[in-house]
């Protein structure tokens, strides 16, 4: 467990140091204290160094994941042995002295294995934190909500447009004209005198 812890802490310290150097370099460049040529040279070197440390960290995480699976199997085996010892003692197959010795040894091994297991779990989480970060997706819901609002605004005012006023005006105009013409024709016929018939 000590070797895993040392490797983990060493990589983290190296990565933290390289990132601090890069931050200091950015400050020097922004303040105009170094030329662009000097900045580019140092920045490229630090970028390569950080990439190498990141690759080592990734490799360590993969090895620790494999070790984690191995420790999980060991915990299962130790718990199985411990359960068998307890059942054998309850059934009278082993003496109390032997029971105490085996339980003590198995319990110590189980505790040490679980401690190392928990340490590696925490270390893996710190080595690859980006894998544990969930991807937010509220942007899609907001876009859908905004897209639906203008559609409702367009539909609402459509049925409110008046269409009956011009039709009523057009219908009334010819009816009044027709009645006037009929009345005038009747008056002309009434006023016209009848022509007397000529005697033969």
Backbone bond lengths (Angstrom), bond angles and torsions (degrees), N, CA, C in turn:
res aa  C-N    CA-C-N  psi(-1)  N-CA   C-N-CA  omega(-1)  CA-C   N-CA-C  phi
1 X - - - 1.462 - - 1.525 111.50 -
2 X 1.340 116.74 -32.25 1.456 120.34 -178.54 1.530 110.27 -65.18
3 X 1.350 117.08 -40.26 1.459 120.24 -179.34 1.528 111.10 -63.45
4 X 1.335 116.66 -40.01 1.462 120.15 177.83 1.530 110.37 -64.16
5 X 1.311 116.04 -42.28 1.462 120.39 -178.57 1.523 111.18 -66.24
6 X 1.344 116.62 -41.67 1.467 120.39 179.72 1.529 111.24 -63.10
7 X 1.321 116.57 -44.50 1.468 120.23 179.77 1.521 110.92 -63.39
8 X 1.308 115.04 -41.64 1.462 120.40 -179.19 1.527 110.97 -63.11
9 X 1.328 117.06 -48.41 1.460 121.16 -178.39 1.532 111.56 -67.74
10 X 1.322 117.03 -36.05 1.465 120.47 -179.83 1.526 111.18 -64.84
11 X 1.318 116.33 -45.47 1.467 120.08 179.83 1.527 110.81 -64.43
12 X 1.312 116.98 -42.76 1.466 120.04 179.49 1.527 111.62 -62.73
13 X 1.340 116.56 -41.15 1.464 120.20 179.54 1.533 111.27 -65.78
14 X 1.328 116.58 -42.15 1.463 120.25 179.43 1.530 111.21 -64.27
15 X 1.310 116.03 -41.26 1.458 119.83 -179.56 1.526 111.22 -67.68
16 X 1.316 116.42 -40.59 1.463 120.39 178.86 1.531 110.82 -64.31
17 X 1.324 116.69 -41.11 1.462 121.21 179.66 1.530 111.28 -64.98
18 X 1.319 117.11 -43.72 1.469 120.67 -179.70 1.528 111.07 -64.41
19 X 1.308 117.02 -38.98 1.469 120.10 179.31 1.524 111.51 -68.16
20 X 1.321 117.44 -36.84 1.461 120.30 177.04 1.531 110.99 -64.99
21 X 1.326 116.00 -39.12 1.469 119.69 177.39 1.527 110.91 -62.69
22 X 1.315 115.59 -41.52 1.464 119.13 -179.67 1.524 110.98 -66.34
23 X 1.331 117.01 -38.62 1.467 119.98 176.55 1.532 111.11 -62.41
24 X 1.342 116.38 -42.28 1.466 120.38 178.72 1.529 110.88 -64.21
25 X 1.320 115.99 -36.73 1.464 120.05 178.11 1.528 111.16 -64.75
26 X 1.314 116.65 -39.22 1.466 120.42 177.88 1.529 111.12 -62.50
27 X 1.333 116.29 -39.24 1.468 120.44 178.89 1.529 110.64 -65.23
28 X 1.330 116.73 -43.95 1.467 120.53 178.75 1.526 111.35 -60.46
29 X 1.319 115.78 -40.63 1.463 119.70 -179.49 1.525 111.74 -69.12
30 X 1.325 116.60 -42.94 1.469 119.83 -178.89 1.524 112.12 -67.52
31 X 1.338 117.30 -28.34 1.467 120.88 178.51 1.529 112.68 -85.12
32 X 1.317 117.07 -3.09 1.453 120.78 179.22 1.514 114.61 74.54
33 X 1.326 116.98 22.42 1.461 120.12 -177.11 1.524 112.06 -87.17
34 X 1.325 117.48 -13.44 1.461 121.02 175.81 1.527 108.46 -133.85
35 X 1.309 115.81 155.67 1.463 120.52 -179.77 1.525 110.28 -77.24
36 X 1.329 115.02 164.93 1.459 120.22 178.86 1.526 111.13 -64.06
37 X 1.328 116.52 -35.49 1.462 120.85 179.32 1.527 111.23 -64.00
38 X 1.338 115.76 -43.71 1.471 119.91 178.12 1.521 110.90 -65.80
39 X 1.328 115.36 -41.42 1.467 119.56 179.00 1.525 111.20 -60.82
40 X 1.323 116.43 -47.16 1.467 120.13 -178.10 1.522 111.40 -61.08
41 X 1.330 116.34 -41.51 1.463 120.71 -178.98 1.531 111.53 -63.89
42 X 1.334 115.97 -49.15 1.466 120.01 -179.26 1.525 111.78 -68.90
43 X 1.318 116.37 -37.91 1.463 120.34 -179.25 1.529 111.33 -65.37
44 X 1.324 116.52 -40.45 1.469 119.96 177.97 1.526 110.86 -62.81
45 X 1.326 116.50 -41.61 1.465 120.51 -179.73 1.527 111.11 -64.83
46 X 1.331 116.29 -42.92 1.462 119.68 179.39 1.530 111.54 -67.85
47 X 1.314 116.84 -36.23 1.464 120.26 178.66 1.522 110.88 -63.07
48 X 1.326 116.32 -43.01 1.469 120.58 177.46 1.527 110.45 -63.58
49 X 1.328 116.21 -42.39 1.465 120.19 179.93 1.528 111.29 -62.40
50 X 1.324 116.76 -44.28 1.466 120.56 179.93 1.525 110.79 -65.14
51 X 1.326 117.02 -39.92 1.465 120.24 178.47 1.527 111.23 -62.23
52 X 1.320 116.26 -40.73 1.464 120.04 178.94 1.529 111.25 -64.63
53 X 1.322 115.99 -41.61 1.472 119.42 178.52 1.523 110.46 -65.69
54 X 1.326 116.42 -39.73 1.467 120.42 178.33 1.528 110.86 -61.87
55 X 1.332 116.72 -40.07 1.466 120.15 178.64 1.526 111.28 -65.73
56 X 1.323 116.10 -40.49 1.469 119.41 177.10 1.521 110.76 -65.01
57 X 1.306 115.78 -37.70 1.463 119.21 178.80 1.525 110.70 -65.82
58 X 1.325 116.49 -39.43 1.463 120.25 178.29 1.527 111.25 -64.27
59 X 1.335 115.88 -42.96 1.464 119.90 178.13 1.527 110.93 -62.76
60 X 1.332 116.34 -41.01 1.462 120.01 178.63 1.522 110.61 -63.88
61 X 1.317 116.85 -39.43 1.465 120.29 179.01 1.526 111.03 -63.42
62 X 1.331 116.85 -39.26 1.466 120.06 178.53 1.530 110.93 -65.84
63 X 1.329 116.49 -41.78 1.464 120.06 178.39 1.530 110.93 -65.51
64 X 1.327 115.86 -39.38 1.465 119.30 -179.61 1.525 110.90 -69.94
65 X 1.314 117.31 -30.98 1.463 119.81 176.10 1.521 110.35 -66.06
66 X 1.333 116.05 -41.52 1.465 120.21 176.46 1.530 110.70 -63.37
67 X 1.331 115.81 -41.23 1.467 120.21 177.96 1.522 110.77 -65.65
68 X 1.308 116.49 -35.67 1.463 121.27 178.80 1.526 110.71 -61.25
69 X 1.320 116.69 -43.80 1.467 120.37 178.69 1.530 111.12 -64.88
70 X 1.318 115.45 -38.16 1.465 119.50 178.38 1.530 111.10 -64.86
71 X 1.325 116.32 -42.84 1.467 119.89 179.10 1.522 111.45 -65.87
72 X 1.308 117.43 -35.18 1.464 120.60 178.05 1.525 110.45 -63.14
73 X 1.336 116.36 -38.83 1.471 119.59 176.95 1.527 110.84 -67.83
74 X 1.328 116.92 -36.72 1.463 120.39 178.12 1.527 111.28 -64.97
75 X 1.322 116.45 -41.98 1.466 120.20 177.72 1.520 110.40 -60.23
76 X 1.313 116.79 -43.27 1.460 120.78 179.56 1.532 111.21 -62.97
77 X 1.344 116.05 -41.07 1.466 119.91 179.91 1.527 111.07 -66.63
78 X 1.336 117.17 -44.35 1.464 120.64 179.76 1.524 111.75 -63.84
79 X 1.315 116.82 -40.02 1.463 119.88 177.68 1.528 111.20 -65.52
80 X 1.325 116.27 -34.92 1.467 119.84 177.85 1.527 110.39 -67.29
81 X 1.343 117.00 -44.26 1.463 120.88 177.52 1.525 111.05 -60.76
82 X 1.323 115.93 -43.23 1.460 120.32 -179.53 1.523 111.05 -63.35
83 X 1.310 117.09 -41.29 1.465 120.73 178.65 1.524 110.79 -65.06
84 X 1.336 117.02 -39.14 1.468 119.97 179.04 1.522 111.58 -65.81
85 X 1.357 116.24 -38.57 1.468 119.96 177.75 1.520 110.42 -63.22
86 X 1.309 117.08 -44.25 1.462 120.92 -179.83 1.531 110.95 -64.08
87 X 1.326 116.93 -40.73 1.468 119.82 179.46 1.528 111.14 -68.33
88 X 1.353 116.42 -38.19 1.468 119.84 178.73 1.523 111.17 -65.95
89 X 1.318 115.47 -39.46 1.463 119.13 178.50 1.529 110.94 -67.56
90 X 1.327 117.11 -40.75 1.463 120.65 179.05 1.525 111.12 -65.08
91 X 1.341 116.20 -31.58 1.469 119.97 179.75 1.522 112.27 -85.30
92 X 1.342 118.26 -3.66 1.458 121.62 178.45 1.512 113.71 82.19
93 X 1.339 118.45 17.87 1.458 121.14 -178.19 1.525 112.48 -81.82
94 X 1.343 118.56 -24.02 1.457 121.87 178.98 1.523 109.14 -128.57
95 X 1.343 114.65 158.48 1.460 119.42 -178.56 1.524 110.67 -78.75
96 X 1.305 114.49 167.81 1.465 119.32 179.36 1.524 111.42 -66.08
97 X 1.334 116.67 -36.39 1.463 120.33 -179.75 1.535 110.67 -65.13
98 X 1.336 115.64 -47.44 1.462 119.11 179.03 1.531 111.36 -64.41
99 X 1.308 114.65 -37.29 1.470 119.14 178.01 1.531 110.95 -60.47
100 X 1.344 115.88 -45.40 1.458 120.30 -179.31 1.520 111.98 -63.28
101 X 1.333 117.34 -41.35 1.461 121.05 -179.24 1.539 111.74 -64.92
102 X 1.314 114.89 -46.73 1.468 118.63 -177.71 1.535 111.80 -68.37
103 X 1.328 115.92 -39.92 1.466 118.94 179.10 1.523 110.34 -64.09
104 X 1.337 117.05 -40.80 1.462 120.75 -179.88 1.530 111.08 -63.70
105 X 1.334 116.42 -45.68 1.466 120.40 -179.04 1.532 111.20 -65.58
106 X 1.312 116.01 -44.66 1.468 119.35 -179.42 1.530 111.83 -66.64
107 X 1.315 116.74 -37.21 1.468 120.44 -179.40 1.523 111.05 -66.28
108 X 1.349 116.64 -41.26 1.463 119.88 177.98 1.530 111.00 -63.90
109 X 1.321 115.97 -44.71 1.466 119.73 178.91 1.522 112.15 -64.15
110 X 1.332 115.56 -38.62 1.461 119.90 -179.89 1.524 111.15 -67.21
111 X 1.315 116.76 -40.77 1.467 120.22 -179.87 1.528 111.29 -65.97
112 X 1.339 116.43 -43.73 1.468 120.09 179.85 1.531 111.07 -64.45
113 X 1.316 116.25 -40.41 1.470 119.76 -179.84 1.522 111.21 -66.35
114 X 1.321 116.46 -41.25 1.468 119.84 179.19 1.525 111.49 -65.92
115 X 1.333 116.87 -37.89 1.465 119.77 178.46 1.531 111.22 -63.25
116 X 1.343 115.32 -44.06 1.463 118.90 178.36 1.528 110.75 -65.92
117 X 1.319 116.18 -36.72 1.464 120.96 178.43 1.528 110.89 -61.88
118 X 1.322 116.08 -45.52 1.466 120.10 -179.68 1.531 111.79 -66.75
119 X 1.333 115.91 -37.41 1.464 119.31 178.43 1.530 110.82 -62.98
120 X 1.321 116.50 -44.70 1.465 120.38 -178.66 1.522 110.55 -66.24
121 X 1.316 117.42 -36.82 1.468 120.00 176.47 1.524 111.02 -59.00
122 X 1.332 116.15 -47.31 1.467 119.96 179.61 1.527 111.39 -64.89
123 X 1.334 116.09 -38.99 1.461 120.04 -179.11 1.524 111.36 -65.42
124 X 1.322 116.83 -41.39 1.466 120.40 179.49 1.524 110.33 -63.86
125 X 1.330 116.37 -38.70 1.465 119.83 178.68 1.526 111.19 -62.27
126 X 1.328 117.25 -36.79 1.467 120.62 179.11 1.528 112.14 -78.00
127 X 1.328 116.33 -29.77 1.458 119.88 -179.61 1.518 112.14 -72.95
128 X 1.327 116.97 -37.83 1.470 121.10 -178.50 1.520 109.62 -127.25
129 X 1.352 119.32 64.75 1.467 120.91 -177.76 1.505 113.18 -67.08
130 X 1.367 118.21 -27.33 1.458 119.71 -176.87 1.516 112.33 -66.46
131 X 1.327 118.96 -22.26 1.455 120.81 179.61 1.513 112.13 -75.36
132 X 1.345 116.70 -19.37 1.459 119.79 -178.28 1.514 112.36 -95.45
133 X 1.355 116.98 -5.08 1.458 119.55 -178.28 1.522 110.51 -85.25
134 X 1.344 117.77 121.74 1.460 118.81 178.28 1.508 111.93 -73.81
135 X 1.366 118.27 148.28 1.460 122.85 178.63 1.518 110.50 -85.31
136 X 1.348 115.33 121.73 1.452 116.88 -179.86 1.499 112.48 -70.94
137 X 1.349 116.18 142.99 1.462 118.32 179.39 1.513 113.40 -132.92
138 X 1.380 118.20 30.02 1.464 116.13 176.62 1.511 113.35 -76.24
139 X 1.352 116.94 -11.31 1.463 120.03 -177.50 1.516 110.89 -64.74
140 X 1.336 117.05 -36.50 1.463 120.92 -179.16 1.510 110.44 -66.10
141 X 1.358 116.23 -41.08 1.458 119.39 -179.74 1.524 110.95 -65.16
142 X 1.339 116.91 -40.16 1.464 120.30 179.38 1.517 111.23 -64.46
143 X 1.316 115.75 -41.12 1.462 119.29 179.63 1.514 111.29 -65.00
144 X 1.345 116.22 -39.82 1.459 119.08 179.10 1.516 111.24 -65.60
145 X 1.348 116.20 -38.45 1.462 119.48 -179.73 1.518 111.19 -66.73
146 X 1.353 115.71 -41.11 1.459 118.61 179.32 1.521 111.23 -67.95
147 X 1.342 115.97 -33.99 1.463 118.86 -179.05 1.513 112.09 -70.50
148 X 1.339 117.12 -28.78 1.462 119.96 -177.29 1.522 112.71 -80.77
149 X 1.338 119.04 -24.73 1.461 121.68 -175.79 1.523 113.68 -66.13
150 X 1.346 119.95 -47.31 1.468 117.58 179.80 1.509 113.67 -64.53
151 X 1.334 118.54 -27.32 1.459 120.57 179.19 1.514 110.71 -64.78
152 X 1.354 116.49 -38.69 1.463 119.79 178.87 1.524 110.71 -68.76
153 X 1.347 116.66 -37.99 1.467 120.11 -178.56 1.523 111.12 -65.93
154 X 1.303 117.77 -31.61 1.462 120.47 -178.97 1.513 111.08 -75.65
155 X 1.317 117.40 -33.68 1.465 120.93 -175.11 1.522 111.51 -75.88
156 X 1.345 118.64 -33.50 1.459 120.95 -171.57 1.527 114.68 -64.09
157 X 1.342 121.92 -48.01 1.470 119.70 -173.97 1.518 115.00 -77.32
158 X 1.315 120.37 -9.07 1.464 123.06 -172.91 1.522 113.85 -60.21
159 X 1.374 121.65 -48.97 1.472 120.01 -175.60 1.519 114.79 -75.75
160 X 1.345 120.05 -2.04 1.452 121.31 -174.24 1.533 113.33 -88.80
161 X 1.338 119.31 -1.94 1.463 121.41 -177.24 1.531 110.50 -73.30
162 X 1.368 121.09 127.58 1.476 123.18 -179.73 1.519 111.06 -73.89
163 X 1.320 115.86 137.66 1.468 120.29 -178.62 1.526 112.79 -129.47
164 X 1.371 119.14 -4.92 1.469 121.33 -172.80 1.524 113.56 -91.72
165 X 1.349 118.88 -25.77 1.465 121.39 -173.53 1.521 113.27 -59.81
166 X 1.326 119.56 -49.86 1.466 117.78 -178.60 1.512 113.77 -66.16
167 X 1.330 118.14 -28.74 1.471 121.20 -179.10 1.516 110.26 -68.56
168 X 1.359 117.07 -41.68 1.464 120.18 -179.34 1.532 110.74 -63.85
169 X 1.304 118.19 -39.08 1.467 122.01 -179.62 1.519 111.23 -64.98
170 X 1.337 115.34 -41.24 1.460 119.00 -179.11 1.522 111.55 -68.36
171 X 1.323 118.44 -33.52 1.470 121.29 -178.63 1.512 110.67 -73.46
172 X 1.348 118.03 -39.46 1.461 120.62 -175.62 1.532 111.53 -70.23
173 X 1.295 118.72 -35.30 1.471 122.13 -174.77 1.519 113.18 -62.32
174 X 1.353 118.84 -50.15 1.467 116.82 179.40 1.503 113.79 -67.88
175 X 1.312 119.23 -28.80 1.464 120.75 -178.13 1.521 110.47 -68.18
176 X 1.334 116.53 -39.73 1.466 119.68 178.93 1.519 110.44 -67.03
177 X 1.297 117.33 -39.46 1.471 121.93 -179.93 1.515 111.29 -64.03
178 X 1.332 116.27 -43.78 1.467 120.09 -180.00 1.515 111.51 -62.06
179 X 1.339 117.48 -43.68 1.462 120.73 -178.89 1.536 110.30 -63.72
180 X 1.328 115.59 -39.28 1.470 119.41 179.86 1.513 111.26 -64.09
181 X 1.329 116.26 -43.97 1.469 120.09 179.09 1.523 112.09 -62.85
182 X 1.328 116.11 -40.66 1.469 120.32 179.95 1.519 110.26 -64.96
183 X 1.332 117.60 -43.07 1.469 121.00 -179.01 1.524 110.47 -64.91
184 X 1.344 115.63 -42.31 1.464 118.32 -179.63 1.519 111.41 -64.84
185 X 1.330 117.66 -38.96 1.473 121.39 179.15 1.506 110.84 -64.11
186 X 1.317 116.75 -39.75 1.464 120.73 179.68 1.511 110.59 -65.39
187 X 1.338 116.66 -39.08 1.457 119.34 -179.59 1.524 110.90 -67.10
188 X 1.335 117.06 -38.69 1.470 120.39 179.79 1.501 110.93 -64.58
189 X 1.318 116.73 -41.63 1.466 120.77 179.47 1.513 110.46 -64.83
190 X 1.331 115.84 -39.45 1.462 119.05 -178.04 1.518 111.38 -68.90
191 X 1.306 118.46 -36.57 1.459 121.52 -176.22 1.524 112.78 -79.99
192 X 1.318 118.44 -21.14 1.483 120.38 -177.78 1.516 110.17 -71.39
193 X 1.375 119.56 122.27 1.480 120.82 -177.85 1.499 110.54 -73.63
194 X 1.299 113.79 150.19 1.457 119.26 179.57 1.529 109.34 -76.09
195 X 1.280 117.01 137.57 1.485 122.79 179.96 1.515 109.65 -81.08
196 X 1.393 118.05 123.63 1.482 119.16 -177.89 1.498 110.60 -70.09
197 X 1.290 114.99 148.13 1.459 120.48 -178.88 1.532 109.23 -78.24
198 X 1.293 117.60 140.76 1.473 124.45 179.66 1.517 109.93 -81.94
199 X 1.378 115.06 134.98 1.481 116.23 178.82 1.505 109.74 -74.16
200 X 1.292 116.63 149.66 1.460 122.09 -179.12 1.503 109.00 -82.71
